[in-house]
Amino acid sequence: MDNNSTFDNKDNFKKANQNLERKYRLLFEKSPVGIFQFDNNAIIIDCNDRFIDILKSSREKVIGLDMHNLKDKSVLNACLDAIKGVQGFYEGVYHVTTSDAIISVSLKTVPFIVDGTDDMQGGIGIVEDITERVKADEVLKKKEQDFRILSSLTTDAASVLSFNPDGTFNRQWLSDSLLHTVGYTPDEIDSFEKWANIVHPDDILPYKEAVGKIMQGQKVSLDFRIIDKKGKMFWVNNTVFPEYDESGRPVRLISALKDITAEKEAEIALSYQRNLLDTIINIAPVGIWLSKPDGSYPIINKNFSELIGYGTSMFSMTSEELEHCRKSDDVALKSDEPIETEEEITFTDGNKHTIKVFKRRVFDVNGSVLGVLGISTDITERKRYEKALVEALEKAEESDRLKSAFLANMSHEIRTPLNGIIGFSKYLRNFPDTNREETLKFLNIICNSADHLLNLINDIIDISKIEVGQLKIAPESINLNALLNEIYTFYYSANPDLSKRGVSFRITTSLSDAESSIVVDKVRLRQILNNLIGNALKFTKDGSVEFGYELAPDKNYVRFL
């Protein structure tokens, strides 16, 4: 091998080393992590710009720094390990000597040995600034701690589910008090499939639908029932919040589970009470409604709504009636006590009805005025009955007055024939020697007076019978002409002064004696005619008194004149 060839090989090797050194230097300088080199005495002999940036210092202060003199020696042992020929590591907070900066670092050190020799020439350190990562971890830890505390205070069970690349997930329980209540361990219900085994059969379909939404990354809140190990049913609410990565893919789920059995049972009981109250209100035979101050009716029962056709084209109340009702509502709104009023309204039957209404101001749970509660009863028939009672009372009072007047009159009427009977009887007793004609005259007067007195007494008895409903009719066949002639003869004989008074007395008949046979209560007909004729003759000062009958056009009955 000539000298030129040897020279060329050396030159090529030199150039190769120079190229390798330039590449190393380029990687050294442009590395995204901090790199520094130190000798066997732990003195920093070289570093890249990123290392200076991480320390927030300057090259002049760093190069030549003896790490034995560091104020914060937490990184020193890792560097000394490299000098001893082993790898060193440190991760934590570091107080920079040359800038007083406080940072969190991850430091890895390795021995620096010259290639092909065992010559130890210090070490090389690689530094990462993990300050932001540490802060983020601390924030996350604080959030998880806060969530754990919040979960223990506000929910009965809470967990975090993180998705694995294969689609499975890991569950971390933050609070599990509900699990102890229902008797399950976390491992027994750590998947959606295991949860499905304890869900009430009637709720399994909505549960599976909710799981499908959760797997799509949707927020879900569902009330459903679960069965504990002893077979007891619990109502729970499960709310799941998804968290996403930058691409929008769900990476974990936060699940909060709460026992809502008491609330559900209260809700069911309240629903039962509400349905029971609605049933009572709607079957009640009275009107029940709630009117708000704006005039609307949020509650009106079936009975009253049908009576007035509320909410239909058959609504029957007039505007005047509505206005009157609203005025009484205003009175109730201002009153601390219930009010009672009567209102007249038109029902769908087209008639005006009188209703008795109790109204009271009512409040909501917050103490605000809700409106006026009204309860009505239809008292139309009662009003009519009361009116009939008043009229009957007035008639009774009038009847009593007429009876008193009648009795007073009868006492006078009875005295007249009685005086005639007594007077002429005494006369005949005191003067027995009167002639026969005069005696017959007086006896006739006595007989007529007795008959008149008997008629008066019969009238009084009949009135009493009428009042107690015991008067009976006894129809019989009589000769009407004969009866009228008998009555005529009686009153003509009993009133011999008619011609002197200028009163004519006549009888009119339409049938012959043979044809005048009729069916009638003779006693009652005589009473009626006697009363009419007697009064006519008594109160007629002059003129004429005429009585009788005529045959009706159909010839089936007679009409008295």
Residue pairs with C-beta under 8 A, 6 or more apart in sequence:
28 35
28 48
29 48
29 49
30 48
31 48
31 50
32 50
33 50
33 126
33 127
33 128
34 47
34 48
34 50
34 51
34 52
34 53
34 54
34 55
34 126
34 127
34 128
34 129
35 47
35 48
35 50
35 51
35 124
35 125
35 126
35 127
36 44
36 46
36 47
36 48
36 51
36 62
36 124
36 125
36 127
37 44
37 45
37 46
37 47
37 112
37 122
37 123
37 124
37 125
38 44
38 45
38 67
38 79
38 82
38 83
38 122
38 123
38 124
38 125
39 45
39 121
39 122
40 83
40 120
40 121
40 122
41 66
41 122
42 66
42 67
42 68
42 76
42 79
42 80
42 83
42 122
43 64
43 65
43 66
43 67
44 62
44 63
44 64
44 65
44 67
45 63
45 64
45 122
46 63
47 59
47 62
47 63
51 62
51 127
52 58
52 59
52 62
54 103
54 105
54 127
54 128
54 129
55 62
55 96
55 98
55 99
55 101
55 103
56 96
56 99
56 101
56 103
57 96
57 98
57 99
57 101
58 98
61 98
61 99
62 98
65 97
65 98
67 73
67 75
67 76
67 79
68 76
69 97
70 76
70 97
71 95
71 97
72 94
72 95
72 96
72 97
74 90
74 92
74 93
74 94
75 90
75 94
75 105
75 107
77 88
77 90
78 88
78 89
78 90
78 107
78 108
78 109
78 125
79 88
79 109
79 123
79 125
80 88
81 87
81 88
81 109
82 88
82 109
82 110
82 111
82 112
82 122
82 123
82 124
82 125
83 111
83 120
83 122
83 123
84 111
85 111
85 120
86 111
87 108
87 109
87 110
87 111
88 107
88 108
88 109
88 110
88 123
89 107
89 108
89 109
90 105
90 106
90 107
91 104
91 105
91 106
91 107
91 130
92 104
92 105
93 102
93 103
93 104
94 102
94 103
94 104
94 105
95 101
95 102
96 102
96 103
103 129
103 131
104 129
104 130
104 131
104 133
104 134
104 135
105 127
105 128
105 129
105 130
105 131
106 127
106 128
106 130
107 125
107 126
107 127
108 125
108 126
109 123
109 124
109 125
109 126
110 123
110 124
111 120
111 122
111 123
112 120
112 121
112 122
112 123
112 124
113 119
113 120
113 121
114 121
144 160
144 174
147 158
147 174
147 254
148 158
148 174
148 175
151 157
151 158
151 174
151 175
151 256
152 158
152 174
152 175
152 177
154 256
154 258
155 175
155 256
155 257
155 258
156 175
156 177
156 178
156 181
156 236
156 257
156 258
156 259
157 173
157 175
157 176
157 177
157 178
157 179
157 256
157 257
157 258
158 173
158 174
158 175
158 254
158 255
158 256
158 257
159 171
159 172
159 173
159 174
159 176
159 254
159 255
159 257
160 171
160 172
160 174
160 252
160 253
160 254
160 255
161 169
161 170
161 171
161 172
161 252
161 253
161 254
161 255
162 169
162 170
162 172
162 251
162 252
163 169
163 250
163 251
163 252
164 170
169 252
169 253
171 186
171 190
173 179
173 186
176 186
178 236
178 257
178 258
178 259
179 185
179 186
179 189
181 228
181 234
181 259
182 198
182 226
182 228
182 229
182 234
183 228
183 229
183 230
184 198
184 228
184 229
188 194
189 195
189 198
192 211
192 214
195 207
196 204
196 207
196 208
196 211
198 226
198 227
198 228
199 207
199 224
199 225
199 226
199 227
200 224
200 225
200 226
200 227
200 233
202 225
203 224
203 225
206 222
206 224
207 222
207 224
210 220
210 222
210 238
210 240
213 220
214 220
214 240
214 242
214 253
217 242
217 244
217 248
217 249
217 250
218 242
219 239
219 240
219 241
219 242
220 238
220 239
220 240
221 237
221 238
221 239
221 240
222 237
222 238
222 239
223 235
223 236
223 237
223 260
223 264
224 235
224 236
224 238
225 233
225 234
225 235
225 236
226 233
226 234
226 236
227 233
227 234
228 234
233 261
234 259
234 261
235 259
235 260
235 261
235 263
235 264
235 265
236 257
236 258
236 259
236 260
236 261
237 257
237 258
237 260
238 255
238 256
238 257
239 255
239 256
240 253
240 254
240 255
240 256
241 253
241 254
241 255
241 256
242 250
242 252
242 253
243 250
243 251
243 252
243 253
243 254
244 250
244 251
245 251
281 288
281 299
281 301
282 301
282 302
282 303
283 302
284 301
284 303
285 303
286 303
286 304
286 375
286 376
286 377
287 301
287 303
287 304
287 307
287 355
287 374
287 375
287 376
287 377
287 378
288 299
288 300
288 301
288 303
288 304
288 373
288 374
288 375
288 376
289 297
289 299
289 300
289 301
289 304
289 373
289 374
290 297
290 298
290 299
290 300
290 362
290 370
290 371
290 372
290 373
290 374
291 297
291 326
291 329
291 371
291 372
291 374
292 298
292 370
292 371
293 333
293 369
293 371
295 326
297 310
298 371
300 310
304 310
304 376
305 311
306 348
307 347
307 348
307 353
307 378
308 315
308 316
308 317
308 345
308 346
308 347
308 348
309 315
309 316
309 348
314 348
316 345
316 346
316 347
316 348
316 350
317 325
317 345
317 346
318 346
321 343
321 344
321 345
321 346
324 343
324 344
325 343
325 345
328 339
328 341
328 343
328 357
328 359
329 359
329 372
329 374
331 339
331 341
331 359
332 338
332 339
332 359
332 360
332 361
332 372
333 361
333 369
333 372
335 361
336 361
337 360
338 358
338 359
338 360
339 358
339 359
339 360
340 356
340 357
340 358
340 359
341 356
341 357
341 359
342 354
342 355
342 356
342 357
342 379
343 354
343 355
343 357
343 376
344 352
344 353
344 354
344 355
345 352
345 353
345 355
346 352
346 353
347 353
351 380
353 378
353 380
354 378
354 379
354 380
354 383
355 376
355 377
355 378
355 379
355 380
356 376
356 377
356 379
357 374
357 375
357 376
358 374
358 375
358 376
359 372
359 373
359 374
359 375
360 372
360 373
361 369
361 371
361 372
361 373
362 369
362 370
362 371
362 372
362 373
363 369
363 370
364 370
403 463
406 463
410 456
410 459
410 460
413 456
414 453
414 456
414 457
416 449
416 452
417 448
417 449
417 450
417 452
417 453
417 456
418 449
418 453
420 445
420 446
420 448
420 449
421 446
421 449
421 450
421 453
424 442
424 443
424 445
424 446
424 449
425 446
427 442
428 434
428 439
428 442
428 443
434 442
444 493
448 490
448 493
448 494
451 490
452 494
455 527
455 530
458 527
459 527
459 531
462 471
462 527
465 471
473 521
473 524
474 521
474 523
475 519
475 520
475 521
476 519
476 520
476 521
476 522
477 517
477 518
477 519
478 517
478 518
478 519
478 520
478 522
479 513
479 516
479 517
480 509
480 511
480 516
480 517
480 518
480 520
480 549
480 558
481 509
481 511
481 512
481 513
481 516
482 513
482 516
483 522
483 525
483 526
484 507
484 509
484 529
484 547
484 548
484 549
485 507
487 526
487 529
487 530
487 533
488 505
488 507
488 547
491 505
491 533
491 534
491 537
492 498
492 505
495 505
495 537
498 504
498 505
498 537
501 541
501 542
502 542
502 543
503 537
503 540
503 541
503 542
503 543
503 544
503 545
504 543
504 544
504 545
505 537
505 544
505 545
505 546
506 544
506 545
506 546
506 548
507 546
507 547
507 548
508 546
508 547
508 548
508 549
508 550
508 561
509 516
509 548
509 549
510 548
510 549
510 550
510 551
510 558
511 551
511 558
518 558
529 547
529 560
532 547
533 545
533 547
536 545
536 547
537 545
546 561
547 560
547 561
548 560
548 561
549 558
549 559
549 560
549 561
550 558
550 559
550 561
551 558
551 559
552 558
552 559
